[in-house]
Amino acid sequence: MIDLRSDTVTRPTDAMRAAMAAAPVGDDVFGDDPTVRQLEEHTAALLGLDAAVFVPSGTQSNLCALLSHCERGDEYLVGQTAHTYKYEGGGAAVLGSIQPQPVEMNADGSIDLDLLASYVKADDPHFARTRLLALENTKDGQVLDDAYVKRAQEWARATGLSLHLDGARLWNAAVASGVAPADIAAGFDTVSVCLSKGLGAPVGSVLAGSEEHIADARRWRKMLGGGMRQAGVLAAAGLHALEHHIDRLADDHRHAERLAEGLATIDSLTVAAQNTNMVFLELHSDAAAPDLFAGRLRESGITIIAGSAMRWVCHLDVTAIDVEAVIDAVAAAITP
């Protein structure tokens, strides 16, 4: 089955499974798991930050970061469609009593700085206290412009805000832009990176930042139920991914580019954008109904999320041959 739903659907490679089986382990809640410690130190070094903590998911990683920055009654500024705000169950509000202040995002993933400034609350007991700006890179596969990031960081510092980066796909941004991960992470107080998306690990994210923030985050991880015991078997997968699967993300980007190119030639289908490893497309109303279209593709061994507007994602388990098969199957699925 060719699964284009997300880059979270990857399966561990044989080499990754071997690394997991051979991993030395200990009780990570006691700080005794050497493989977890190695993963945390390696990730912090890659990002040019002081410390890091291994967590089960990106959602928990972002939540631990928000909880380390904000107290009850504080708020954070965040994009209206940012993952941290829209797709993580409202955890900051529900579990941290932290108020999100969503702000309209631009098509490139940036947020207008004047618009951000208009949402900063005065120091007044009527208002939540504005404490943090959260950005996302990549956003819908787009690499956030470095010059914009620097301006946003300067504005946040001048405004007295701390900075968090949801860098779930920071590795894609680094490969696409040719910029080192540490340079993308520079200037942020905390950075969350995912191991289980394009890198192909079966589980896990890492939150990196200052010693103080990570100490707080480690405490929150325990409170949120994220303290794991012999977690080295999972950390070993993440280490293998960081050591072997970052550069190969360029393959996913090339495959997505070829997929977009091929799909653009098919009538009743419009390719809206191709960003790093993601292709966004629209099924015209005169084509097959979305559910029927998805069903036809499934009969051809291709899994998508049905809809008139769709996101298809290339990843570790999608080959160049698969891409050509998808293009042919889509053409057949649309033909009456």
N, C-alpha and C positions, 0 to 999 in steps of 0.2 A: 504494500500500500504506500503510495506517495502522499504524505500528509503535509499539506500547506497551511494548516490552521495557525501555526505559530512555531517559533524556534524553541519552544519549551517541550516539544514532543520528541526530541532526540533521545536516542538510546545510548548507553555507555558502549564505547568501543571495547574490543577484546583487550587492548593494552590498558585501558582504564580499569577494566574489571580485574586485571592482574595486579595493578597497583593497589586497588582496594583490598584485595585478598592478602597482600603482603604487608599492609600498613601496620606499623607498631601503634598500639593504642593504650589509653589509660582513661581515667575518669575525668572528663573535661570540666565538669562542674567544680571539681577540686583543683583544676588547672594542671592535671597530670597527663593529658593526652599529647604526646610529642608531635604527632602529625597535625593536629589542630593548631598547635603553637607554630609549627613550621608554616602552615598555610597563612595564618594571620600575619606573621612576620614578613613572609614573601609578598603578600598583597599590599601591606603597608609600604614596603620598599618600592614596589612597582608604582604606587600612587604618590610616592614622595611624602607620605604622612607618618606621624609618629607611632601610631598603634592601630590595631584592628581587632574586630571580634567576629567570629564565624557564627552565623545564625541560619535557621532552617529555611527562610524564605525572604524574598525581596520585600514583601509586605511587612514582615517583622523588622527587617533592617531599617526601612524608612520610618516605621513607627518608633523604634528605639532611638533613632536620630532625633525625631521631633520631640520625644519625651526628654531627651538630654538637653535640648535647647530651650524648651518652653515649660512653664509651670501652669497650674490651673488658672484659667482666666486670661491667659496669654493667647495671641493669635499668630498665625503665620500666613504670609502672602504666597499664593500658589496659582498656577495657571488653571483656568476653568476646565480644561480637558487633560490636565496633567494626571499621570497615573497615581501619584501620591494622594491627590484629592478625589478623583472620580472613581477609581477602580480598587480601592483598598478598604472598602466596607465602612468608611467613616471612623476608622479606629482611633485617630487622634482625638476626635470629639467624644466618642463613646468611652474610651479607656483612659484618656489623658485630660479630659475637660479642656482641650485646646481648640480654639475656634479657628477654623480655616476661613481665610478671606480669599475666595476665588476671584481671579482677574482674567478678563478676556485675553486670549493668546493670539499672536499673529500666526500666519500660515507657516512660517519658518521655525516655530517653536519658541520664539522670543516673546517677551511681554514689554510693552511700551513703558519706559521708565517714568514718563510724566503720569501715565495712568496708574502705575504702581504708587507713585508719590501721593496721588489723590486718595488712596485707600489707607495710608498710614494714619493711625489714630493719634489724636492729641493726648497728652498726659493728663487724663481727666477720669475721675471714677465712673463716669457714665460709660466708658468705652473699655473694650478689651485692650490689653497692652500689646502693641505690635512688636514682635521680637525677632522674626526670622523671615528670610526670603528663600524659597525652595525653587530650584530650577531643574530641568530635565534634559539629559543629553545621552543618546539621541532621543528625539521626539518624533514618533511616527517614522522612524528610520532616518530622520534628517539630523545632520550634524549641526549643533548650535554654533553660530558664528563666534569665533574667538574674540574678535574686537567687541562684539556685543557683550560677551561674558565679562570681559574686563571692565566695560562701562557699568554693567549691572553691579559688579562687585564693588567698584568705587562708590557708586550711589548708595549701596547697602551700608558700607562702612561709614560713610558720611552721615547716614541717617541713624546709625547706631544699631543696625540689624546684624545678626549672624547669618551664615550662609550654609545651606545644605544642597548637595547635588544628588539627585536620583540618577545615577549613572548605570542603571541596569544594563544598558548596551553601550557603555563607555568604550568597551573594547572595539566595537564596530566603528565608533567615532574615531578612535585612534588609528585604526587600519585605513579607513576611508580618507582621512585627512593627512596621514603620514606624520601625525603629531604624537609624541610619547604620552602614555597614560598619565604620567606625573605632571605633564604640562597642562593636560585637560583638567586634572584635579586641583591644580594650583589655585590658591586663593579661597578655597572652600574650607569651612571648619569641619564638615563631615561629608563623606562621599560613600554612597552605597553602590556596590557592583554585584552583578549576578553571575553565578557560575553555571546555572542550569538552563540558560537560553542558548545563544549561539555557541557557547563553549562546550556544551554537550554533557556537563556533569548531571547526575540524576537528581540532585537536590542542592540547595544552599546558596546563600549570598554572604558577602562580607561587608561590614561597615567599618570604614577607616576614618581616622581623624586625630585630634589631639589626645594626649593621655587622659586628660580630664573628661572629655566627652565620651571616650571609649570606656572609661571606668564606670561612668553613669549608665552607658548603654548596656554594659555587661550585667549590671544590677537589674535593669529593666528587662533584659532578655530572660533572666531567671524568673522574674515576676510574671512575665507573659507566657511562661511555660516553654521557653526555648532552650533551657539548659539541658544539654544532651550528655550522655555518659561516654561510652566508647565510640565517640563520634569520628575518630580517626579514619574509620573505613569510608566515611563520607568525605572528610577533608582530603583524603588521598585522591579521590576523583577530581576534586577542585584543583589540587596541585597539579595533577596530570594535565588538566584542561588549560591551566595558565601556562604551563611549560610547553605544550604541544599544539594547542588549538587556537591561539590568538592569530597568528599570521595567516592561517588557513581561512579566516573569515573573508579574506579577499576573494576566495572561490565563491562564497555565498553571494557576494556583491556582484561578481561577474555573472553568476547564474541568474540573479534577479534582473540584471540588465538584459540578458538574452531573453528571458521570459517576457519582459515588458516589450521588447522589440518584436517578438513573435506574436504576442497577443494583440499588438496594435494593428496588425494586418487583418484581423478577423472582424467581419461586419457584425453589427449589433453589439459590439463591445468597445468600450473606450478605456484606455489606460490613462488614469488621472495623474499618476506619478510613480516613479521608481526611486526609492531612497535606500541606500545601502542594500540591505538584504530583503527589503519589502517592496511589493508591487501593489498599488491601489488601483482598482478597476471598477467600472460601472457596467452593469448589464442593462441594455436598452429595454424599454417597455415592449418593443415589438419582438424581442427574443423570447426564449423559453422562460416560464415562470421560475423564480429563484430556486424553489424547492425541487422542481422538475429538473432544472439544470444541474443542481448539486447531486441529485439522484443518478442522472446519466453519467456524471463524472465518477461517482462511486462505483458504478458498474464497470468503469474502465480502470478501477484501482486507484482513484484519486480522492482524497478527503479534503473538503473545504468547509467553511462556515457559510451557509446559504445566506444570500441577501442580494439586493440590487446593487448595493455598494459593498465591495469586498476588499479585504487585505489578505494577500497571499505572501507567505514568508519562506524564503530559502534558508537552508540550514545544513548541518552536518550530514544528515541522512538523505539529502536531495542532490543527485548527481547531474552532470551535464546531459546524460542520456535521459534521465527523468524529465528534465526541462523540455526536451524535444517531444517526449511522449505526452506531456501536459498540453503543449501547444496543439498537437494533432488531435488530442481528445477534446479539447475545448471547441475546436472548429467543428468536429463531428457532433458535439452535444448541442450546439446552437442550431445546426442545420435541421429543419423540420423533418 
